[in-house]
Structure formats: C-alpha cells, structure tokens
Amino acid sequence: MDESIFEQFLSSGNTSVSNLILRNYSKLGMTEKDLIIYMELSMYAQKGIQFPMAQTLGEDTGMDESTIYTIIQGLIKLGIIDLETIIDHHQQRDIYVLTPIFKRLEVLLNQKSESDQKSKLMSDTEELFKKIEVEFGRPISPIEQDQVHQWIDDDHYPIKLIELALREAILNQAYSMKYMDRILISWEKSNIKTAEQLQERRKKLGY
C-alpha cells in the first residue's frame, strides 16, 4: 500500500457505533440510508462537530441535500435522534442529539425478552400437559387444562413446583387435579413458593 494512503488511514481515525445498533437498526424502522446518515452524524459528533451541514453529509455519502434533510427528519420522527437548540457563549445553536436511539433499543430489547419468556412459558406448559397425561394415563380435559393455566397465570406457581405436586400425587396414587391443587395450596400455606424452597424444607425435615 502507498505510504501516503496508509498515513491517511491512520490519521482519519475510527467511528465507534454500538453493535446493538447495527444488529437492530431495521427492527427500529431504519433503512440502510438512515443507518449511513446516523453513522455519519456519529462520526462528526465524535470529532466534536454536533451539527454537520447537509452539504458536508452529501459530499461524504453521495446523497443530495434534500435527501439528507428528509432522512434526518425521518430519524427525528422515529425517535432515533433529536434536534436541540442550546446556548453556547451567549449564542443559540442547533445540535443533533444521538442518544434517543438507546431508549428505542431498550424498549425493543425488553419487548424481545418478554416475547422470548412467553414463548418459553408456552413451550414449558405444553410439556407439563404431556407429563400429566403420561402419569394419569389419559388425555387431560379442557377444564383440567384451565386448572393448570390458573396455577401458572393466577396463582403464579412455577412449573417445576407443579411438576413436584404431580410427582407427589402419583406417589400417593391420586391421579387427580384436585389432589394436586390441595398439595399446592398446602405448600403455599407453608410459604413454599418455589421448587428450591420445597427441597430445602424437605432437607430440614430429613426426607
């Protein structure tokens, strides 16, 4: 590589953009052009230039100024960036604020986490239905399925605790949801809300 070009590489510096942005920009409603402009604004912000001119951004990206303005307005509407007016040395000036995107990312990631948790709960519930049917030796009725959902959704019993109640019922040869319900209620009265608490209590009692 030509030495002068290599010097330009070294002297031009680097722009730091979170990988979370790169991995999720489309989920935030951003296009590839939006991302390019956001990265351009980040580059200039990291150089201390908080309000680069549209002409400058156009020269960097090959986009015309009207396109630049349209993209910036779109980024503001999406809540990706904001435009603020500040007082600097007794003079007003505009700056682009690039941090709103992180609030949008927080909401997005929380929604994804909640969605993943719901999917796992649905999968675990289906597995619980299968275990009950195997142990009872028959399909469970819609009313019995509703009982399981009530334990999970209303009573907030962990699935592992319900599985232990199932095991307890089978050991007592009681193939009944009502029997399982009585077990769970008795545990709750003893302030046992998790499988771990039950195991700890059994250890203390020596069984």
TORVEX-86805 format. One line per field, with one value per atom (N, C-alpha, C): residue number from 1; residue in one letter; atom name; x, z, y. Coordinates in nm, 3 decimals. Layout:
num: (NUM,...)
residuo: (A,...)
atomo: (CA,...)
c1: (X,...)
c3: (Z,...)
c2: (Y,...)
***
This chain:
num: (1,1,1,2,2,2,3,3,3,4,4,4,5,5,5,6,6,6,7,7,7,8,8,8,9,9,9,10,10,10,11,11,11,12,12,12,13,13,13,14,14,14,15,15,15,16,16,16,17,17,17,18,18,18,19,19,19,20,20,20,21,21,21,22,22,22,23,23,23,24,24,24,25,25,25,26,26,26,27,27,27,28,28,28,29,29,29,30,30,30,31,31,31,32,32,32,33,33,33,34,34,34,35,35,35,36,36,36,37,37,37,38,38,38,39,39,39,40,40,40,41,41,41,42,42,42,43,43,43,44,44,44,45,45,45,46,46,46,47,47,47,48,48,48,49,49,49,50,50,50,51,51,51,52,52,52,53,53,53,54,54,54,55,55,55,56,56,56,57,57,57,58,58,58,59,59,59,60,60,60,61,61,61,62,62,62,63,63,63,64,64,64,65,65,65,66,66,66,67,67,67,68,68,68,69,69,69,70,70,70,71,71,71,72,72,72,73,73,73,74,74,74,75,75,75,76,76,76,77,77,77,78,78,78,79,79,79,80,80,80,81,81,81,82,82,82,83,83,83,84,84,84,85,85,85,86,86,86,87,87,87,88,88,88,89,89,89,90,90,90,91,91,91,92,92,92,93,93,93,94,94,94,95,95,95,96,96,96,97,97,97,98,98,98,99,99,99,100,100,100,101,101,101,102,102,102,103,103,103,104,104,104,105,105,105,106,106,106,107,107,107,108,108,108,109,109,109,110,110,110,111,111,111,112,112,112,113,113,113,114,114,114,115,115,115,116,116,116,117,117,117,118,118,118,119,119,119,120,120,120,121,121,121,122,122,122,123,123,123,124,124,124,125,125,125,126,126,126,127,127,127,128,128,128,129,129,129,130,130,130,131,131,131,132,132,132,133,133,133,134,134,134,135,135,135,136,136,136,137,137,137,138,138,138,139,139,139,140,140,140,141,141,141,142,142,142,143,143,143,144,144,144,145,145,145,146,146,146,147,147,147,148,148,148,149,149,149,150,150,150,151,151,151,152,152,152,153,153,153,154,154,154,155,155,155,156,156,156,157,157,157,158,158,158,159,159,159,160,160,160,161,161,161,162,162,162,163,163,163,164,164,164,165,165,165,166,166,166,167,167,167,168,168,168,169,169,169,170,170,170,171,171,171,172,172,172,173,173,173,174,174,174,175,175,175,176,176,176,177,177,177,178,178,178,179,179,179,180,180,180,181,181,181,182,182,182,183,183,183,184,184,184,185,185,185,186,186,186,187,187,187,188,188,188,189,189,189,190,190,190,191,191,191,192,192,192,193,193,193,194,194,194,195,195,195,196,196,196,197,197,197,198,198,198,199,199,199,200,200,200,201,201,201,202,202,202,203,203,203,204,204,204,205,205,205,206,206,206,207,207,207)
residuo: (M,M,M,D,D,D,E,E,E,S,S,S,I,I,I,F,F,F,E,E,E,Q,Q,Q,F,F,F,L,L,L,S,S,S,S,S,S,G,G,G,N,N,N,T,T,T,S,S,S,V,V,V,S,S,S,N,N,N,L,L,L,I,I,I,L,L,L,R,R,R,N,N,N,Y,Y,Y,S,S,S,K,K,K,L,L,L,G,G,G,M,M,M,T,T,T,E,E,E,K,K,K,D,D,D,L,L,L,I,I,I,I,I,I,Y,Y,Y,M,M,M,E,E,E,L,L,L,S,S,S,M,M,M,Y,Y,Y,A,A,A,Q,Q,Q,K,K,K,G,G,G,I,I,I,Q,Q,Q,F,F,F,P,P,P,M,M,M,A,A,A,Q,Q,Q,T,T,T,L,L,L,G,G,G,E,E,E,D,D,D,T,T,T,G,G,G,M,M,M,D,D,D,E,E,E,S,S,S,T,T,T,I,I,I,Y,Y,Y,T,T,T,I,I,I,I,I,I,Q,Q,Q,G,G,G,L,L,L,I,I,I,K,K,K,L,L,L,G,G,G,I,I,I,I,I,I,D,D,D,L,L,L,E,E,E,T,T,T,I,I,I,I,I,I,D,D,D,H,H,H,H,H,H,Q,Q,Q,Q,Q,Q,R,R,R,D,D,D,I,I,I,Y,Y,Y,V,V,V,L,L,L,T,T,T,P,P,P,I,I,I,F,F,F,K,K,K,R,R,R,L,L,L,E,E,E,V,V,V,L,L,L,L,L,L,N,N,N,Q,Q,Q,K,K,K,S,S,S,E,E,E,S,S,S,D,D,D,Q,Q,Q,K,K,K,S,S,S,K,K,K,L,L,L,M,M,M,S,S,S,D,D,D,T,T,T,E,E,E,E,E,E,L,L,L,F,F,F,K,K,K,K,K,K,I,I,I,E,E,E,V,V,V,E,E,E,F,F,F,G,G,G,R,R,R,P,P,P,I,I,I,S,S,S,P,P,P,I,I,I,E,E,E,Q,Q,Q,D,D,D,Q,Q,Q,V,V,V,H,H,H,Q,Q,Q,W,W,W,I,I,I,D,D,D,D,D,D,D,D,D,H,H,H,Y,Y,Y,P,P,P,I,I,I,K,K,K,L,L,L,I,I,I,E,E,E,L,L,L,A,A,A,L,L,L,R,R,R,E,E,E,A,A,A,I,I,I,L,L,L,N,N,N,Q,Q,Q,A,A,A,Y,Y,Y,S,S,S,M,M,M,K,K,K,Y,Y,Y,M,M,M,D,D,D,R,R,R,I,I,I,L,L,L,I,I,I,S,S,S,W,W,W,E,E,E,K,K,K,S,S,S,N,N,N,I,I,I,K,K,K,T,T,T,A,A,A,E,E,E,Q,Q,Q,L,L,L,Q,Q,Q,E,E,E,R,R,R,R,R,R,K,K,K,K,K,K,L,L,L,G,G,G,Y,Y,Y)
atomo: (N,CA,C,N,CA,C,N,CA,C,N,CA,C,N,CA,C,N,CA,C,N,CA,C,N,CA,C,N,CA,C,N,CA,C,N,CA,C,N,CA,C,N,CA,C,N,CA,C,N,CA,C,N,CA,C,N,CA,C,N,CA,C,N,CA,C,N,CA,C,N,CA,C,N,CA,C,N,CA,C,N,CA,C,N,CA,C,N,CA,C,N,CA,C,N,CA,C,N,CA,C,N,CA,C,N,CA,C,N,CA,C,N,CA,C,N,CA,C,N,CA,C,N,CA,C,N,CA,C,N,CA,C,N,CA,C,N,CA,C,N,CA,C,N,CA,C,N,CA,C,N,CA,C,N,CA,C,N,CA,C,N,CA,C,N,CA,C,N,CA,C,N,CA,C,N,CA,C,N,CA,C,N,CA,C,N,CA,C,N,CA,C,N,CA,C,N,CA,C,N,CA,C,N,CA,C,N,CA,C,N,CA,C,N,CA,C,N,CA,C,N,CA,C,N,CA,C,N,CA,C,N,CA,C,N,CA,C,N,CA,C,N,CA,C,N,CA,C,N,CA,C,N,CA,C,N,CA,C,N,CA,C,N,CA,C,N,CA,C,N,CA,C,N,CA,C,N,CA,C,N,CA,C,N,CA,C,N,CA,C,N,CA,C,N,CA,C,N,CA,C,N,CA,C,N,CA,C,N,CA,C,N,CA,C,N,CA,C,N,CA,C,N,CA,C,N,CA,C,N,CA,C,N,CA,C,N,CA,C,N,CA,C,N,CA,C,N,CA,C,N,CA,C,N,CA,C,N,CA,C,N,CA,C,N,CA,C,N,CA,C,N,CA,C,N,CA,C,N,CA,C,N,CA,C,N,CA,C,N,CA,C,N,CA,C,N,CA,C,N,CA,C,N,CA,C,N,CA,C,N,CA,C,N,CA,C,N,CA,C,N,CA,C,N,CA,C,N,CA,C,N,CA,C,N,CA,C,N,CA,C,N,CA,C,N,CA,C,N,CA,C,N,CA,C,N,CA,C,N,CA,C,N,CA,C,N,CA,C,N,CA,C,N,CA,C,N,CA,C,N,CA,C,N,CA,C,N,CA,C,N,CA,C,N,CA,C,N,CA,C,N,CA,C,N,CA,C,N,CA,C,N,CA,C,N,CA,C,N,CA,C,N,CA,C,N,CA,C,N,CA,C,N,CA,C,N,CA,C,N,CA,C,N,CA,C,N,CA,C,N,CA,C,N,CA,C,N,CA,C,N,CA,C,N,CA,C,N,CA,C,N,CA,C,N,CA,C,N,CA,C,N,CA,C,N,CA,C,N,CA,C,N,CA,C,N,CA,C,N,CA,C,N,CA,C,N,CA,C,N,CA,C,N,CA,C,N,CA,C,N,CA,C,N,CA,C,N,CA,C,N,CA,C,N,CA,C,N,CA,C,N,CA,C,N,CA,C,N,CA,C,N,CA,C,N,CA,C,N,CA,C,N,CA,C,N,CA,C,N,CA,C,N,CA,C,N,CA,C,N,CA,C,N,CA,C,N,CA,C,N,CA,C,N,CA,C,N,CA,C,N,CA,C,N,CA,C,N,CA,C,N,CA,C,N,CA,C,N,CA,C,N,CA,C)
c1: (0.084,0.000,0.088,0.043,0.115,0.124,0.243,0.266,0.176,0.153,0.069,-0.076,-0.122,-0.260,-0.269,-0.163,-0.161,-0.166,-0.096,-0.097,-0.238,-0.311,-0.448,-0.537,-0.516,-0.592,-0.569,-0.444,-0.411,-0.465,-0.454,-0.491,-0.641,-0.715,-0.860,-0.937,-0.880,-0.947,-1.056,-1.129,-1.236,-1.362,-1.475,-1.604,-1.660,-1.694,-1.748,-1.901,-1.961,-2.107,-2.141,-2.233,-2.270,-2.317,-2.272,-2.317,-2.467,-2.523,-2.668,-2.744,-2.687,-2.749,-2.739,-2.622,-2.601,-2.689,-2.711,-2.789,-2.940,-2.980,-3.124,-3.180,-3.099,-3.146,-3.274,-3.285,-3.404,-3.527,-3.507,-3.620,-3.668,-3.581,-3.618,-3.686,-3.698,-3.763,-3.668,-3.537,-3.437,-3.405,-3.381,-3.332,-3.179,-3.121,-2.974,-2.925,-2.999,-2.959,-2.969,-3.073,-3.086,-2.964,-2.923,-2.807,-2.681,-2.664,-2.545,-2.541,-2.655,-2.659,-2.637,-2.695,-2.673,-2.524,-2.459,-2.315,-2.234,-2.277,-2.211,-2.221,-2.342,-2.362,-2.278,-2.267,-2.184,-2.038,-1.994,-1.855,-1.823,-1.909,-1.883,-1.896,-1.993,-2.009,-1.885,-1.825,-1.704,-1.583,-1.599,-1.495,-1.528,-1.640,-1.679,-1.767,-1.810,-1.898,-2.039,-2.124,-2.256,-2.366,-2.332,-2.431,-2.364,-2.324,-2.261,-2.362,-2.316,-2.405,-2.449,-2.568,-2.623,-2.531,-2.473,-2.381,-2.264,-2.209,-2.095,-2.135,-2.252,-2.301,-2.325,-2.373,-2.396,-2.266,-2.163,-2.033,-1.975,-1.999,-1.948,-2.023,-2.155,-2.240,-2.284,-2.270,-2.317,-2.467,-2.530,-2.673,-2.691,-2.804,-2.829,-2.883,-2.877,-2.912,-3.058,-3.148,-3.290,-3.312,-3.237,-3.247,-3.194,-3.083,-3.024,-3.125,-3.189,-3.288,-3.405,-3.452,-3.564,-3.528,-3.406,-3.362,-3.351,-3.293,-3.278,-3.414,-3.509,-3.644,-3.708,-3.682,-3.734,-3.674,-3.544,-3.476,-3.531,-3.564,-3.622,-3.761,-3.842,-3.977,-3.972,-3.871,-3.856,-3.807,-3.761,-3.705,-3.564,-3.494,-3.357,-3.259,-3.286,-3.205,-3.301,-3.244,-3.325,-3.248,-3.320,-3.259,-3.287,-3.180,-3.195,-3.126,-3.178,-3.116,-3.054,-2.925,-2.855,-2.797,-2.762,-2.696,-2.547,-2.468,-2.323,-2.256,-2.188,-2.124,-2.226,-2.343,-2.449,-2.513,-2.486,-2.547,-2.622,-2.734,-2.808,-2.748,-2.743,-2.703,-2.771,-2.792,-2.857,-2.755,-2.795,-2.710,-2.798,-2.738,-2.805,-2.770,-2.872,-2.853,-2.875,-2.776,-2.780,-2.821,-2.846,-2.875,-3.018,-3.120,-3.255,-3.265,-3.178,-3.182,-3.167,-3.094,-3.071,-3.199,-3.285,-3.415,-3.501,-3.496,-3.570,-3.520,-3.388,-3.330,-3.372,-3.376,-3.417,-3.558,-3.650,-3.788,-3.792,-3.718,-3.715,-3.663,-3.554,-3.493,-3.581,-3.649,-3.742,-3.859,-3.909,-4.018,-3.974,-3.851,-3.799,-3.784,-3.734,-3.717,-3.851,-3.953,-4.086,-4.144,-4.120,-4.170,-4.103,-3.971,-3.898,-3.947,-3.973,-4.022,-4.160,-4.247,-4.381,-4.372,-4.283,-4.267,-4.217,-4.121,-4.068,-4.175,-4.255,-4.361,-4.464,-4.499,-4.593,-4.538,-4.410,-4.345,-4.340,-4.302,-4.293,-4.431,-4.534,-4.671,-4.716,-4.685,-4.719,-4.650,-4.524,-4.451,-4.514,-4.562,-4.629,-4.757,-4.835,-4.956,-4.921,-4.814,-4.775,-4.736,-4.661,-4.619,-4.740,-4.837,-4.958,-5.034,-5.046,-5.118,-5.049,-4.915,-4.840,-4.864,-4.855,-4.870,-5.014,-5.112,-5.252,-5.297,-5.220,-5.255,-5.376,-5.401,-5.517,-5.499,-5.572,-5.568,-5.634,-5.585,-5.648,-5.754,-5.859,-5.973,-5.945,-6.026,-6.011,-6.023,-6.112,-6.126,-5.998,-5.934,-5.807,-5.695,-5.699,-5.601,-5.618,-5.745,-5.772,-5.718,-5.728,-5.676,-5.525,-5.455,-5.310,-5.277,-5.351,-5.328,-5.355,-5.455,-5.484,-5.369,-5.313,-5.197,-5.081,-5.061,-4.946,-4.975,-5.091,-5.120,-5.174,-5.263,-5.328,-5.257,-5.223,-5.157,-5.006,-4.952,-4.808,-4.722,-4.772,-4.690,-4.589,-4.461,-4.364,-4.396,-4.365,-4.395,-4.324,-4.201,-4.127,-4.197,-4.259,-4.333,-4.458,-4.524,-4.641,-4.600,-4.483,-4.432,-4.406,-4.358,-4.335,-4.467,-4.569,-4.702,-4.757,-4.732,-4.771,-4.703,-4.573,-4.498,-4.553,-4.585,-4.640,-4.774,-4.857,-4.987,-4.973,-4.881,-4.861,-4.809,-4.719,-4.666,-4.778,-4.880,-4.994,-5.109,-5.076,-5.174,-5.304,-5.285,-5.400,-5.389,-5.461,-5.449,-5.557,-5.538,-5.643,-5.583,-5.640,-5.600,-5.638,-5.751,-5.794,-5.692,-5.637,-5.536,-5.410,-5.368,-5.253,-5.279,-5.402,-5.437,-5.425,-5.471,-5.460,-5.314,-5.229,-5.086,-5.026,-5.056,-5.002,-5.051,-5.177,-5.231,-5.162,-5.139,-5.072,-4.930,-4.862,-4.727,-4.729,-4.827,-4.837,-4.862,-4.945,-4.972,-4.846,-4.754,-4.625,-4.521,-4.569,-4.483,-4.380,-4.417,-4.331,-4.381,-4.298,-4.339,-4.254,-4.145,-4.058,-4.016,-3.969,-3.920,-3.800,-3.717,-3.597,-3.635,-3.737,-3.783,-3.839,-3.906,-3.960,-3.847,-3.747,-3.634,-3.560,-3.546,-3.479,-3.559,-3.690,-3.775,-3.764,-3.762,-3.751,-3.617,-3.514,-3.381,-3.384,-3.444,-3.450,-3.532,-3.636,-3.721,-3.666,-3.559,-3.492,-3.563,-3.630,-3.689,-3.690)
c3: (0.000,0.000,0.000,-0.078,-0.084,0.056,0.094,0.229,0.264,0.168,0.195,0.221,0.148,0.170,0.306,0.341,0.473,0.584,0.565,0.663,0.677,0.563,0.568,0.649,0.631,0.709,0.858,0.896,1.037,1.092,1.014,1.063,1.060,0.978,0.965,1.087,1.167,1.289,1.262,1.368,1.358,1.422,1.376,1.434,1.512,1.637,1.723,1.722,1.677,1.677,1.742,1.837,1.908,1.812,1.838,1.758,1.773,1.888,1.906,1.799,1.761,1.656,1.522,1.493,1.365,1.351,1.465,1.459,1.460,1.506,1.526,1.450,1.365,1.303,1.221,1.150,1.068,1.155,1.274,1.367,1.425,1.424,1.472,1.363,1.245,1.135,1.047,1.068,0.990,0.860,0.755,0.629,0.629,0.523,0.512,0.501,0.429,0.416,0.551,0.628,0.762,0.846,0.837,0.915,0.874,0.745,0.696,0.751,0.747,0.798,0.949,1.020,1.165,1.194,1.118,1.138,1.102,0.999,0.964,1.079,1.134,1.245,1.366,1.386,1.496,1.474,1.351,1.319,1.350,1.306,1.329,1.477,1.546,1.690,1.766,1.726,1.794,1.762,1.659,1.629,1.693,1.764,1.830,1.744,1.630,1.540,1.557,1.629,1.664,1.567,1.469,1.370,1.233,1.173,1.041,0.937,0.839,0.738,0.642,0.588,0.493,0.372,0.330,0.216,0.244,0.367,0.405,0.406,0.463,0.466,0.324,0.238,0.099,0.027,0.053,-0.010,0.035,0.161,0.215,0.157,0.142,0.110,-0.035,-0.108,-0.246,-0.257,-0.145,-0.148,-0.166,-0.228,-0.241,-0.110,-0.096,0.031,0.070,-0.028,0.005,0.063,0.010,0.064,0.207,0.230,0.364,0.463,0.426,0.515,0.541,0.437,0.452,0.548,0.534,0.622,0.766,0.786,0.922,0.987,0.910,0.965,1.001,0.917,0.944,1.070,1.090,1.210,1.337,1.325,1.439,1.470,1.366,1.386,1.446,1.408,1.461,1.605,1.653,1.788,1.793,1.678,1.672,1.714,1.667,1.705,1.746,1.796,1.828,1.785,1.764,1.730,1.845,1.905,2.018,1.990,2.052,2.045,2.181,2.181,2.306,2.302,2.419,2.429,2.447,2.355,2.359,2.346,2.452,2.452,2.417,2.484,2.469,2.330,2.253,2.121,2.109,2.040,2.016,1.900,1.916,1.803,1.814,1.700,1.696,1.704,1.767,1.770,1.749,1.692,1.681,1.805,1.872,1.989,1.942,1.961,1.905,2.005,2.128,2.232,2.236,2.177,2.184,2.131,2.040,1.984,2.092,2.199,2.303,2.384,2.395,2.461,2.374,2.242,2.149,2.155,2.165,2.174,2.303,2.413,2.541,2.532,2.472,2.456,2.368,2.258,2.165,2.231,2.305,2.369,2.481,2.554,2.657,2.597,2.482,2.414,2.367,2.317,2.270,2.386,2.500,2.618,2.666,2.669,2.712,2.617,2.486,2.386,2.402,2.426,2.446,2.571,2.676,2.801,2.781,2.706,2.679,2.596,2.496,2.411,2.493,2.583,2.667,2.762,2.818,2.910,2.838,2.715,2.637,2.610,2.574,2.546,2.672,2.785,2.912,2.957,2.931,2.969,2.888,2.758,2.673,2.722,2.763,2.817,2.945,3.028,3.153,3.124,3.025,2.986,2.950,2.872,2.828,2.948,3.042,3.160,3.242,3.259,3.335,3.265,3.133,3.057,3.065,3.062,3.075,3.212,3.317,3.453,3.483,3.430,3.452,3.362,3.255,3.162,3.076,3.055,2.975,2.933,2.829,2.794,2.903,2.923,3.023,2.953,3.025,2.968,2.958,2.879,2.873,3.010,3.096,3.231,3.310,3.295,3.364,3.309,3.178,3.119,3.177,3.192,3.252,3.395,3.467,3.605,3.606,3.511,3.501,3.469,3.374,3.339,3.459,3.539,3.658,3.758,3.776,3.864,3.819,3.688,3.633,3.628,3.570,3.542,3.663,3.741,3.852,3.985,4.011,4.138,4.134,4.011,3.989,4.048,4.038,4.078,3.967,4.000,3.897,3.843,3.716,3.654,3.726,3.770,3.840,3.971,4.037,4.160,4.128,4.018,3.975,3.940,3.877,3.845,3.972,4.076,4.203,4.269,4.253,4.304,4.228,4.099,4.019,4.069,4.094,4.144,4.280,4.365,4.498,4.484,4.392,4.369,4.319,4.227,4.170,4.277,4.362,4.470,4.564,4.575,4.661,4.581,4.454,4.364,4.354,4.351,4.338,4.203,4.103,3.967,3.946,4.016,4.020,4.030,3.953,3.960,4.096,4.151,4.281,4.389,4.379,4.477,4.461,4.336,4.310,4.362,4.344,4.391,4.543,4.613,4.759,4.803,4.731,4.762,4.746,4.633,4.605,4.709,4.747,4.848,4.983,5.018,5.147,5.146,5.034,5.024,5.037,4.971,4.976,5.119,5.193,5.333,5.418,5.374,5.444,5.389,5.306,5.246,5.150,5.087,4.986,4.849,4.779,4.651,4.534,4.563,4.457,4.486,4.381,4.397,4.490,4.484,4.568,4.716,4.746,4.885,4.937,4.850,4.889,4.920,4.833,4.854,4.983,5.011,5.134,5.257,5.250,5.363,5.386,5.276,5.289,5.347,5.314,5.370,5.521,5.564,5.707,5.783,5.715,5.779,5.763,5.683,5.668,5.578,5.473,5.375,5.237)
c2: (-0.120,0.000,0.124,0.224,0.350,0.411,0.459,0.508,0.625,0.715,0.833,0.792,0.689,0.640,0.573,0.498,0.433,0.537,0.648,0.756,0.815,0.821,0.872,0.779,0.648,0.550,0.574,0.591,0.609,0.740,0.845,0.978,1.003,0.925,0.951,0.904,0.815,0.769,0.668,0.633,0.534,0.590,0.540,0.579,0.462,0.488,0.382,0.387,0.276,0.262,0.129,0.130,0.008,-0.102,-0.224,-0.337,-0.361,-0.318,-0.330,-0.251,-0.137,-0.056,-0.128,-0.181,-0.248,-0.372,-0.443,-0.567,-0.542,-0.422,-0.400,-0.280,-0.215,-0.091,-0.112,-0.225,-0.247,-0.267,-0.330,-0.351,-0.218,-0.119,0.015,0.097,0.039,0.110,0.188,0.168,0.242,0.168,0.245,0.189,0.193,0.135,0.139,0.283,0.367,0.508,0.579,0.546,0.604,0.569,0.442,0.397,0.471,0.490,0.561,0.703,0.771,0.909,0.910,0.813,0.808,0.788,0.702,0.677,0.801,0.872,0.998,1.099,1.113,1.205,1.162,1.031,0.980,1.013,0.997,1.027,1.173,1.264,1.406,1.441,1.379,1.405,1.365,1.252,1.206,1.295,1.377,1.477,1.612,1.617,1.742,1.830,1.780,1.857,1.803,1.876,1.824,1.865,1.947,1.988,2.001,1.887,1.894,1.941,2.015,2.069,1.958,1.975,1.878,1.865,1.976,1.973,1.880,1.889,1.805,1.658,1.629,1.490,1.439,1.527,1.490,1.457,1.536,1.511,1.377,1.341,1.214,1.094,1.110,0.994,0.985,1.095,1.096,1.122,1.157,1.189,1.339,1.377,1.522,1.577,1.709,1.773,1.750,1.750,1.729,1.589,1.491,1.355,1.351,1.422,1.428,1.484,1.597,1.660,1.566,1.497,1.404,1.291,1.238,1.128,1.174,1.293,1.346,1.368,1.424,1.443,1.308,1.207,1.074,1.013,1.036,0.985,1.053,1.180,1.252,1.196,1.173,1.118,0.977,0.900,0.764,0.762,0.878,0.882,0.828,0.831,0.782,0.892,1.013,1.129,1.241,1.349,1.466,1.590,1.696,1.825,1.920,1.973,2.062,2.195,2.298,2.431,2.460,2.490,2.519,2.661,2.711,2.841,2.816,2.866,2.847,2.983,3.026,3.159,3.267,3.260,3.359,3.359,3.254,3.243,3.111,3.114,2.993,2.914,2.783,2.699,2.563,2.502,2.371,2.259,2.149,2.030,1.907,1.804,1.675,1.592,1.541,1.454,1.310,1.224,1.090,0.982,1.021,0.921,0.866,0.935,0.878,0.735,0.697,0.562,0.455,0.488,0.388,0.362,0.463,0.442,0.352,0.375,0.290,0.146,0.130,-0.004,-0.073,0.003,-0.054,-0.111,-0.034,-0.080,-0.204,-0.201,-0.314,-0.441,-0.430,-0.547,-0.600,-0.509,-0.553,-0.630,-0.581,-0.650,-0.787,-0.796,-0.925,-1.022,-0.969,-1.053,-1.106,-1.018,-1.059,-1.163,-1.142,-1.237,-1.373,-1.373,-1.498,-1.571,-1.494,-1.555,-1.617,-1.548,-1.601,-1.729,-1.729,-1.848,-1.966,-1.940,-2.047,-2.099,-2.007,-2.048,-2.135,-2.097,-2.177,-2.316,-2.321,-2.450,-2.536,-2.474,-2.548,-2.597,-2.515,-2.554,-2.675,-2.675,-2.789,-2.916,-2.901,-3.017,-3.067,-2.972,-3.010,-3.088,-3.041,-3.115,-3.261,-3.278,-3.412,-3.500,-3.441,-3.518,-3.562,-3.472,-3.507,-3.619,-3.608,-3.710,-3.846,-3.844,-3.970,-4.032,-3.950,-4.001,-4.043,-3.968,-4.002,-4.117,-4.138,-4.245,-4.214,-4.085,-4.044,-3.898,-3.855,-3.713,-3.630,-3.510,-3.423,-3.338,-3.308,-3.237,-3.087,-3.015,-2.868,-2.803,-2.855,-2.799,-2.818,-2.935,-2.962,-2.874,-2.849,-2.758,-2.617,-2.576,-2.444,-2.437,-2.549,-2.553,-2.529,-2.593,-2.574,-2.429,-2.371,-2.230,-2.139,-2.174,-2.094,-2.101,-2.221,-2.234,-2.144,-2.142,-2.067,-1.917,-1.881,-1.740,-1.664,-1.729,-1.659,-1.682,-1.808,-1.841,-1.823,-1.812,-1.789,-1.902,-2.025,-2.139,-2.168,-2.182,-2.221,-2.360,-2.382,-2.511,-2.625,-2.601,-2.707,-2.747,-2.650,-2.681,-2.764,-2.731,-2.808,-2.952,-2.966,-3.100,-3.180,-3.114,-3.184,-3.223,-3.138,-3.172,-3.293,-3.298,-3.414,-3.540,-3.529,-3.644,-3.692,-3.594,-3.626,-3.698,-3.651,-3.712,-3.856,-3.878,-4.011,-4.108,-4.059,-4.144,-4.188,-4.104,-4.137,-4.200,-4.234,-4.298,-4.217,-4.085,-3.995,-3.924,-3.977,-3.924,-3.817,-3.708,-3.606,-3.467,-3.376,-3.236,-3.176,-3.220,-3.168,-3.203,-3.323,-3.365,-3.279,-3.257,-3.170,-3.030,-2.981,-2.847,-2.837,-2.942,-2.943,-2.941,-3.014,-3.016,-2.877,-2.814,-2.680,-2.578,-2.587,-2.495,-2.517,-2.644,-2.672,-2.619,-2.631,-2.577,-2.425,-2.364,-2.218,-2.171,-2.245,-2.210,-2.221,-2.309,-2.323,-2.226,-2.130,-2.027,-2.087,-2.196,-2.259,-2.215,-2.138,-2.081,-2.128,-2.198,-2.247,-2.390,-2.458,-2.595,-2.599,-2.495,-2.488,-2.479,-2.399,-2.386,-2.519,-2.593,-2.723,-2.821,-2.823,-2.914,-2.879,-2.751,-2.707,-2.750,-2.737,-2.778,-2.928,-3.003,-3.150,-3.191,-3.117,-3.146,-3.126,-3.016,-2.985,-3.090,-3.141,-3.242,-3.383,-3.395,-3.524,-3.622,-3.570,-3.662,-3.598)
***
